[in-house]
Amino acid sequence: MTLIIPAADKYPKFVARGMALLDEQRPGWLDRIDLATLAMHDPCHCIVGQEFGDGVSNDDGIYGDGLEALGVADDPDGYGFDAWDQDALGTEWRRAITERRAAS
């Protein structure tokens, strides 16, 4: 079996897909994401964890439940919710969110 790791240059495409999905299914999500605590390696402080969690409990199940609710549990990478390089993915989410907020 060959492990295929998407290149970080694909992250903008994946994050754009994730943002579009969140826009469609979770209106207002952009204002609920705290960039200061965003940590893509942490299932409670990643994009999905922040959107579906309560900000208090530390329940790893939040991430999986959120992916299921969004209908992307089988392809979280393709929507920028998971990646091999969590730091690069987090950087891309911060860039995209900051850009979107500035345009509003």
matplotlib code that plots the C-alpha trace (Angstrom):
import matplotlib.pyplot as plt

x = [0.0, 1.3, 0.7, -0.3, 0.4, -1.2, 1.3, 0.9, 0.3, -3.1, -4.2, -5.7, -8.0, -9.0, -9.6, -11.7, -13.8, -14.1, -15.1, -17.7, -19.2, -19.3, -20.9, -23.6, -24.2, -23.1, -23.9, -22.0, -19.2, -16.5, -17.3, -17.2, -13.6, -11.0, -7.8, -5.8, -6.7, -6.9, -4.8, -5.5, -3.8, -6.3, -9.7, -11.3, -9.5, -9.4, -12.0, -14.5, -13.9, -14.4, -17.6, -19.2, -17.8, -18.8, -15.4, -15.3, -15.4, -12.4, -14.2, -12.3, -15.6, -16.6, -14.3, -15.8, -19.3, -18.7, -17.3, -20.4, -22.7, -21.0, -21.1, -17.3, -16.2, -14.8, -12.8, -11.8, -8.5, -10.3, -12.1, -9.1, -10.2, -7.2, -3.8, -0.4, 1.1, -1.2, 1.0, 0.8, -2.9, -3.5, -1.5, -3.7, -6.9, -5.6, -4.7, -8.1, -10.1, -8.2, -8.6, -12.3, -12.9, -11.0, -13.1, -16.4]
y = [0.0, 3.4, 6.4, 9.5, 12.8, 15.8, 18.6, 21.8, 23.7, 22.0, 23.3, 26.6, 24.5, 22.2, 25.1, 26.9, 23.8, 23.6, 27.3, 26.9, 23.9, 25.7, 28.8, 26.5, 24.4, 26.5, 30.2, 32.5, 30.0, 32.6, 34.8, 31.8, 30.8, 32.0, 32.3, 32.8, 29.3, 27.6, 24.4, 22.0, 19.1, 19.5, 18.0, 20.6, 23.7, 22.9, 24.4, 21.6, 21.4, 25.1, 25.1, 22.1, 22.2, 24.4, 25.9, 24.4, 20.6, 18.7, 15.9, 14.3, 13.0, 16.6, 16.4, 13.1, 14.2, 17.5, 15.7, 13.4, 16.4, 18.1, 14.8, 14.7, 12.0, 10.0, 12.9, 15.5, 16.2, 17.2, 20.0, 21.2, 19.7, 17.4, 17.0, 15.5, 18.9, 20.4, 23.5, 24.4, 23.7, 25.9, 28.7, 28.4, 28.5, 31.6, 33.3, 32.5, 33.5, 36.8, 37.6, 36.9, 38.9, 41.9, 41.8, 41.9]
z = [0.0, -0.9, 1.3, -0.7, 1.1, -0.6, -1.2, 0.9, -2.3, -2.5, 0.9, -0.5, -2.8, 0.1, 2.5, -0.1, -0.4, 3.4, 3.6, 0.9, 2.7, 6.0, 4.3, 3.0, 6.1, 9.0, 8.3, 10.6, 11.2, 10.2, 13.2, 15.6, 14.8, 17.2, 15.3, 18.6, 19.7, 16.3, 16.4, 13.5, 15.4, 18.3, 17.6, 20.0, 18.7, 14.9, 12.6, 13.1, 16.8, 17.3, 15.1, 16.7, 20.2, 23.1, 23.7, 27.2, 27.1, 25.7, 23.9, 21.0, 19.7, 18.6, 15.6, 14.3, 15.0, 13.2, 10.1, 10.1, 10.4, 7.5, 5.4, 4.9, 7.4, 4.4, 3.0, 5.7, 3.9, 0.7, 2.6, 4.6, 7.9, 8.2, 6.6, 7.0, 7.7, 10.4, 10.8, 7.1, 7.0, 10.0, 8.4, 5.3, 7.3, 9.2, 5.9, 4.3, 7.3, 7.8, 4.1, 4.1, 7.3, 5.8, 2.7, 4.8]

ax = plt.figure().add_subplot(projection="3d")
ax.plot(x, y, z, "-o")
ax.set_aspect("equal")
plt.show()
